[in-house]
């Protein structure tokens, strides 16, 4: 089934394992027959063994934000409009500093209506945390700072995250939403 574009502002964001991001229009993706090899999505660093962590197709608005989450419970939140559009064949830009202080980027999400959506974090030990991100201020793509999403036990790591509509939560789940973590 051929891909049907929803909106002229439809974008693709690719988040990589070494903390880089690239954003471009879905117009850059050609539609091929089912037997074609496909289209190269971006240039990755072979030297750094860079891989794509997550990809998103979304309609960009003035409220759209990208949040990247590290293995030690830190995150970075940026308005997608502050991430420069590039050609898909360009190399990604630095988004998240993978280092001892921030941890390593393991996942991310794009939020369209963060007041109506929450972030669910899953640890390697299968612990789940529900976090409202609307209270965290976005920073520029180049800012070094990060948000403390979750205080982790020594040796515990976050495995992944998922965006969930608040309306999908039970009343009990809504009562345990984490809202006030220090930045």
Backbone as CSV, one residue per row, in Angstrom:
resi,resn,N_x,N_y,N_z,CA_x,CA_y,CA_z,C_x,C_y,C_z
1,UNK,0.859,-1.173,0.000,0.000,0.000,0.000,0.903,1.232,0.000
2,UNK,0.739,2.130,-0.970,1.573,3.341,-0.994,1.286,4.219,0.210
3,UNK,2.334,4.896,0.683,2.219,5.795,1.812,1.462,7.048,1.385
4,UNK,0.458,7.434,2.153,-0.332,8.639,1.871,0.036,9.737,2.860
5,UNK,0.592,10.812,2.355,0.982,11.942,3.197,-0.262,12.652,3.715
6,UNK,-0.261,12.964,5.019,-1.415,13.603,5.656,-1.416,15.124,5.530
7,UNK,-0.250,15.744,5.540,-0.164,17.199,5.685,1.156,17.688,5.102
8,UNK,1.178,18.906,4.606,2.411,19.479,4.054,3.483,19.691,5.114
9,UNK,3.092,19.798,6.390,4.060,19.976,7.474,4.539,18.648,8.046
10,UNK,4.261,17.564,7.362,4.653,16.251,7.857,6.167,16.082,7.764
11,UNK,6.763,15.668,8.873,8.218,15.541,8.989,8.605,14.153,9.464
12,UNK,9.875,13.870,9.275,10.492,12.655,9.807,11.608,13.112,10.737
13,UNK,11.691,12.501,11.914,12.829,12.709,12.808,13.452,11.344,13.058
14,UNK,14.770,11.304,12.945,15.537,10.106,13.272,16.439,10.436,14.455
15,UNK,16.401,9.594,15.482,17.208,9.754,16.684,18.228,8.630,16.683
16,UNK,19.529,8.961,16.856,20.554,7.922,16.739,21.170,7.542,18.078
17,UNK,21.866,6.417,18.071,22.464,5.851,19.280,23.574,6.714,19.874
18,UNK,24.173,7.600,19.095,25.237,8.447,19.646,24.728,9.856,19.959
19,UNK,23.402,9.990,20.093,22.809,11.250,20.538,22.618,12.277,19.448
20,UNK,22.491,11.843,18.212,22.293,12.785,17.120,20.860,12.722,16.608
21,UNK,20.468,13.783,15.874,19.102,13.884,15.356,19.150,14.494,13.959
22,UNK,18.251,14.032,13.107,18.066,14.646,11.794,16.563,14.750,11.559
23,UNK,16.153,15.898,10.978,14.736,16.130,10.666,14.637,16.566,9.218
24,UNK,13.682,15.956,8.506,13.448,16.375,7.126,11.999,16.104,6.748
25,UNK,11.589,16.690,5.630,10.215,16.549,5.145,9.999,15.159,4.560
26,UNK,8.788,14.640,4.710,8.468,13.343,4.094,8.487,13.440,2.572
27,UNK,8.493,14.657,2.016,8.615,14.829,0.562,9.924,14.255,0.033
28,UNK,10.919,14.106,0.905,12.216,13.598,0.477,12.237,12.081,0.295
29,UNK,11.177,11.419,0.691,11.117,9.966,0.553,10.327,9.626,-0.705
30,UNK,10.981,8.929,-1.610,10.309,8.498,-2.839,9.531,7.217,-2.575
31,UNK,8.444,7.050,-3.296,7.645,5.831,-3.168,8.082,4.869,-4.257
32,UNK,8.474,3.668,-3.854,8.945,2.652,-4.770,8.020,1.449,-4.739
33,UNK,8.181,0.575,-5.722,7.443,-0.688,-5.752,7.947,-1.581,-4.620
34,UNK,7.180,-2.577,-4.283,7.500,-3.471,-3.172,8.819,-4.206,-3.304
35,UNK,9.345,-4.363,-4.511,10.594,-5.096,-4.696,11.828,-4.197,-4.683
36,UNK,11.650,-2.898,-4.537,12.774,-1.955,-4.529,13.572,-2.083,-3.240
37,UNK,14.814,-1.611,-3.263,15.688,-1.680,-2.092,15.338,-0.644,-1.040
38,UNK,14.682,0.450,-1.428,14.314,1.485,-0.468,15.137,2.732,-0.650
39,UNK,15.005,3.663,0.283,15.683,4.950,0.249,16.547,5.078,1.490
40,UNK,17.771,5.544,1.328,18.649,5.758,2.477,18.072,6.879,3.330
41,UNK,17.898,6.628,4.625,17.252,7.606,5.498,18.185,8.713,5.967
42,UNK,19.461,8.419,6.188,20.446,9.422,6.601,21.833,8.798,6.555
43,UNK,22.857,9.604,6.742,24.229,9.108,6.821,24.582,8.858,8.279
44,UNK,25.030,7.651,8.573,25.417,7.284,9.929,26.926,7.085,9.995
45,UNK,27.499,7.288,11.178,28.930,7.137,11.385,29.277,5.661,11.579
46,UNK,30.029,5.111,10.637,30.477,3.720,10.779,31.519,3.616,11.882
47,UNK,32.368,4.649,11.994,33.430,4.671,13.002,32.845,4.545,14.413
48,UNK,31.719,5.253,14.678,31.086,5.235,15.997,30.041,4.131,16.137
49,UNK,29.889,3.289,15.105,28.880,2.217,15.099,27.490,2.778,15.388
50,UNK,27.208,3.946,14.798,25.944,4.647,14.998,24.788,3.866,14.368
51,UNK,23.676,3.770,15.100,22.455,3.134,14.603,21.266,4.064,14.853
52,UNK,20.163,3.790,14.205,18.926,4.540,14.449,18.247,3.938,15.674
53,UNK,18.013,4.764,16.706,17.289,4.311,17.903,15.789,4.324,17.664
54,UNK,15.309,5.460,17.139,13.877,5.630,16.923,13.663,6.542,15.736
55,UNK,12.532,6.360,15.092,12.139,7.245,13.998,10.687,7.641,14.229
56,UNK,10.362,8.856,13.795,9.022,9.396,14.002,8.544,10.061,12.727
57,UNK,7.291,9.852,12.387,6.620,10.631,11.346,5.529,11.398,12.072
58,UNK,5.526,12.729,11.908,4.567,13.551,12.641,4.290,14.824,11.861
59,UNK,3.180,15.458,12.176,2.852,16.759,11.591,3.382,17.809,12.558
60,UNK,4.354,18.592,12.096,4.998,19.564,12.965,4.095,20.766,13.219
61,UNK,3.962,21.113,14.499,3.235,22.309,14.920,4.170,23.143,15.791
62,UNK,3.718,24.292,16.216,4.539,25.133,17.090,4.700,24.518,18.480
63,UNK,3.893,23.502,18.814,3.958,22.855,20.124,4.694,21.524,20.118
64,UNK,5.051,21.010,18.944,5.708,19.695,18.857,7.055,19.718,19.563
65,UNK,7.298,18.709,20.427,8.580,18.592,21.119,9.149,17.191,20.951
66,UNK,10.474,17.137,20.922,11.200,15.868,20.941,11.803,15.731,22.319
67,UNK,11.611,14.574,22.934,12.275,14.303,24.204,13.134,13.056,24.008
68,UNK,14.409,13.187,24.358,15.337,12.065,24.322,15.585,11.602,25.745
69,UNK,15.652,10.283,25.956,15.777,9.711,27.300,17.046,8.858,27.376
70,UNK,17.813,9.071,28.463,19.046,8.297,28.640,18.813,7.100,29.554
71,UNK,19.789,6.204,29.561,19.706,4.992,30.370,19.728,5.269,31.867
72,UNK,20.213,6.440,32.299,20.281,6.733,33.745,19.176,7.676,34.224
73,UNK,18.138,7.859,33.398,16.975,8.632,33.832,17.032,10.115,33.538
74,UNK,17.943,10.538,32.689,18.005,11.948,32.303,17.398,12.112,30.916
75,UNK,17.014,13.346,30.595,16.341,13.590,29.318,16.654,14.989,28.826
76,UNK,16.334,15.205,27.574,16.434,16.527,26.970,15.172,16.738,26.155
77,UNK,14.552,17.913,26.334,13.301,18.258,25.657,13.544,19.492,24.794
78,UNK,13.219,19.374,23.494,13.456,20.451,22.542,12.256,20.603,21.627
79,UNK,11.885,21.840,21.321,10.850,22.068,20.314,11.374,21.552,18.975
80,UNK,10.562,20.798,18.252,11.024,20.268,16.967,11.300,21.385,15.974
81,UNK,10.638,22.515,16.139,10.875,23.651,15.239,12.281,24.230,15.423
82,UNK,12.945,23.928,16.538,14.306,24.401,16.795,15.357,23.434,16.231
83,UNK,14.913,22.319,15.660,15.817,21.381,14.990,15.763,21.719,13.507
84,UNK,16.889,22.107,12.953,16.937,22.534,11.553,16.535,21.404,10.614
85,UNK,15.713,21.749,9.616,15.406,20.802,8.555,16.675,20.602,7.737
86,UNK,16.933,19.351,7.371,18.094,19.023,6.560,17.640,18.153,5.395
87,UNK,18.552,17.876,4.514,18.330,16.859,3.487,18.574,15.515,4.156
88,UNK,17.817,14.516,3.756,17.951,13.208,4.408,19.350,12.620,4.260
89,UNK,20.067,13.018,3.230,21.414,12.478,3.010,22.486,13.205,3.810
90,UNK,22.118,14.274,4.524,23.080,14.968,5.384,23.319,14.164,6.650
91,UNK,24.433,14.435,7.289,24.724,13.790,8.570,23.873,14.427,9.659
92,UNK,23.453,13.643,10.655,22.655,14.189,11.763,23.440,15.194,12.604
93,UNK,22.714,16.072,13.306,23.298,17.043,14.235,23.296,16.483,15.650
94,UNK,24.226,16.950,16.477,24.256,16.544,17.875,23.000,17.043,18.578
95,UNK,22.368,16.169,19.346,21.168,16.504,20.109,21.395,16.262,21.593
96,UNK,21.999,15.136,21.945,22.140,14.714,23.341,23.586,14.303,23.572
97,UNK,24.202,14.842,24.633,25.583,14.487,24.957,25.614,13.160,25.704
98,UNK,26.019,12.106,25.021,26.226,10.820,25.679,27.530,10.927,26.465
99,UNK,27.426,10.994,27.795,28.612,11.072,28.631,28.270,10.527,30.017
100,UNK,29.252,10.554,30.902,29.060,10.006,32.247,27.978,10.742,33.025
101,UNK,27.884,12.057,32.848,26.911,12.870,33.575,25.485,12.638,33.075
102,UNK,25.297,12.525,31.765,23.959,12.388,31.175,23.545,10.945,30.917
103,UNK,24.508,10.034,30.845,24.207,8.661,30.451,24.179,8.559,28.942
104,UNK,23.702,7.431,28.436,23.616,7.200,26.995,22.164,7.215,26.545
105,UNK,21.925,7.907,25.449,20.573,7.995,24.888,20.091,6.600,24.516
106,UNK,18.903,6.222,24.993,18.364,4.889,24.685,17.026,4.947,23.961
107,UNK,16.323,6.082,24.053,15.006,6.157,23.434,14.556,7.610,23.371
108,UNK,13.369,7.820,22.837,12.808,9.151,22.755,11.388,9.100,22.239
109,UNK,10.742,10.246,22.204,9.380,10.374,21.696,9.162,11.782,21.181
110,UNK,8.229,11.924,20.255,7.768,13.226,19.800,6.369,13.425,20.365
111,UNK,6.171,14.555,21.036,4.872,14.888,21.623,4.238,16.009,20.818
112,UNK,2.961,15.854,20.490,2.213,16.890,19.791,1.414,17.734,20.777
113,UNK,0.830,17.066,21.761,0.015,17.742,22.771,0.440,17.226,24.138
114,UNK,1.558,17.759,24.634,2.133,17.211,25.859,1.247,17.363,27.091
115,UNK,0.259,18.268,27.032,-0.675,18.387,28.156,-1.620,17.181,28.213
116,UNK,-1.787,16.501,27.080,-2.705,15.363,26.990,-1.976,14.033,26.888
117,UNK,-0.637,14.064,27.005,0.156,12.849,26.843,1.169,12.741,27.976
118,UNK,1.555,11.507,28.280,2.561,11.269,29.308,3.647,10.370,28.729
119,UNK,4.754,10.297,29.457,5.868,9.446,29.069,5.924,8.262,30.022
120,UNK,5.898,7.073,29.468,6.048,5.862,30.271,7.475,5.372,30.093
121,UNK,8.195,5.204,31.206,9.567,4.694,31.186,9.566,3.254,31.659
122,UNK,10.347,2.415,30.985,10.480,1.009,31.360,11.946,0.731,31.635
123,UNK,12.248,0.200,32.829,13.632,-0.117,33.185,13.959,-1.554,32.789
124,UNK,15.246,-1.886,32.852,15.688,-3.250,32.556,15.083,-4.251,33.524
125,UNK,14.721,-3.798,34.738,14.098,-4.673,35.745,12.580,-4.727,35.591
126,UNK,12.055,-4.129,34.512,10.623,-4.106,34.187,9.817,-3.206,35.121
127,UNK,10.477,-2.253,35.778,9.750,-1.243,36.559,9.206,-0.203,35.583
128,UNK,7.996,0.291,35.860,7.345,1.272,34.995,7.126,2.560,35.772
129,UNK,7.435,3.685,35.134,7.169,5.008,35.716,6.391,5.825,34.705
130,UNK,5.401,6.577,35.182,4.589,7.443,34.334,4.936,8.886,34.675
131,UNK,5.356,9.662,33.668,5.861,11.011,33.916,5.185,12.021,33.001
132,UNK,4.687,13.100,33.604,4.147,14.230,32.844,5.313,15.125,32.471
133,UNK,5.505,15.375,31.181,6.643,16.195,30.769,6.265,17.645,30.498
134,UNK,4.983,17.976,30.586,4.544,19.338,30.248,5.129,20.394,31.187
135,UNK,5.568,20.028,32.378,6.141,20.981,33.314,7.605,21.303,33.062
136,UNK,8.263,20.527,32.210,9.668,20.749,31.902,9.792,21.724,30.750
137,UNK,10.648,22.717,30.904,10.856,23.694,29.836,11.739,23.109,28.744
138,UNK,11.381,23.366,27.480,12.253,22.914,26.391,13.510,23.772,26.312
139,UNK,14.586,23.169,25.811,15.847,23.881,25.595,16.196,23.788,24.113
140,UNK,17.192,24.539,23.693,17.593,24.475,22.290,18.281,23.145,21.997
141,UNK,18.367,22.807,20.721,19.008,21.553,20.323,20.457,21.513,20.791
142,UNK,21.116,22.661,20.826,22.538,22.711,21.170,22.807,22.834,22.668
143,UNK,21.772,23.036,23.469,21.971,23.174,24.920,22.507,21.882,25.512
144,UNK,23.412,22.000,26.463,24.022,20.823,27.074,23.172,20.247,28.201
145,UNK,22.413,21.077,28.877,21.669,20.662,30.068,20.703,19.515,29.836
146,UNK,20.413,18.812,30.901,19.436,17.731,30.821,18.523,17.748,32.032
147,UNK,17.381,17.121,31.874,16.341,17.038,32.894,16.510,15.714,33.641
148,UNK,16.310,15.734,34.946,16.279,14.479,35.699,14.838,13.990,35.661
149,UNK,14.582,12.958,34.878,13.233,12.398,34.771,12.923,11.474,35.932
150,UNK,13.912,10.695,36.316,13.699,9.641,37.298,14.990,9.405,38.061
151,UNK,14.884,9.332,39.378,16.056,8.989,40.185,16.196,7.472,40.163
152,UNK,17.330,7.030,39.665,17.550,5.594,39.454,18.349,4.996,40.607
153,UNK,18.068,3.723,40.897,18.883,2.988,41.860,20.208,2.657,41.200
154,UNK,21.251,2.511,41.997,22.576,2.204,41.449,22.504,0.922,40.611
155,UNK,23.014,1.005,39.403,23.040,-0.156,38.515,21.771,-0.355,37.698
156,UNK,20.697,0.364,38.052,19.458,0.228,37.291,19.537,1.109,36.049
157,UNK,18.963,0.632,34.956,19.010,1.365,33.688,17.629,1.408,33.048
158,UNK,17.367,2.514,32.349,16.135,2.613,31.564,16.370,1.901,30.247
159,UNK,15.400,1.134,29.831,15.493,0.377,28.585,14.842,1.129,27.426
160,UNK,13.639,1.676,27.657,12.907,2.360,26.594,11.842,3.278,27.184
161,UNK,11.177,4.012,26.314,10.066,4.862,26.745,8.988,4.838,25.670
162,UNK,7.791,5.243,26.063,6.649,5.251,25.145,5.719,6.388,25.535
163,UNK,5.197,7.076,24.528,4.211,8.141,24.748,2.834,7.490,24.858
164,UNK,2.054,7.945,25.851,0.711,7.397,26.072,-0.264,8.552,26.301
165,UNK,-1.463,8.507,25.699,-2.469,9.542,25.987,-2.937,9.428,27.442
166,UNK,-3.067,10.553,28.129,-3.517,10.537,29.527,-4.887,9.874,29.639
167,UNK,-5.734,10.087,28.648,-7.083,9.508,28.705,-7.071,7.975,28.707
168,UNK,-5.958,7.350,28.317,-5.867,5.888,28.310,-5.517,5.322,29.689
169,UNK,-5.149,6.198,30.639,-4.760,5.744,31.971,-5.976,5.486,32.850
170,UNK,-5.819,4.555,33.785,-6.851,4.331,34.788,-6.747,5.439,35.838
171,UNK,-7.726,5.567,36.690,-7.687,6.578,37.754,-6.506,6.333,38.697
172,UNK,-6.204,5.069,38.995,-5.065,4.743,39.850,-3.769,5.185,39.194
173,UNK,-3.615,4.914,37.902,-2.416,5.331,37.186,-2.284,6.850,37.169
174,UNK,-3.391,7.537,36.973,-3.355,9.003,36.967,-2.902,9.554,38.318
175,UNK,-3.258,8.871,39.399,-2.903,9.355,40.735,-1.410,9.204,41.040
176,UNK,-0.691,8.353,40.293,0.738,8.162,40.567,1.640,8.835,39.529
177,UNK,1.054,9.678,38.689,1.863,10.391,37.705,2.932,11.219,38.398
178,UNK,4.136,11.147,37.917,5.237,11.945,38.464,5.204,13.298,37.758
179,UNK,5.104,14.375,38.541,5.017,15.704,37.940,6.154,16.623,38.348
180,UNK,6.703,16.446,39.531,7.671,17.426,40.033,9.022,16.780,40.312
181,UNK,9.833,16.681,39.270,11.202,16.211,39.437,12.083,17.441,39.262
182,UNK,13.145,17.541,40.070,14.011,18.724,39.944,14.801,18.679,38.645
183,UNK,15.031,19.860,38.056,15.821,19.960,36.821,17.265,20.158,37.157
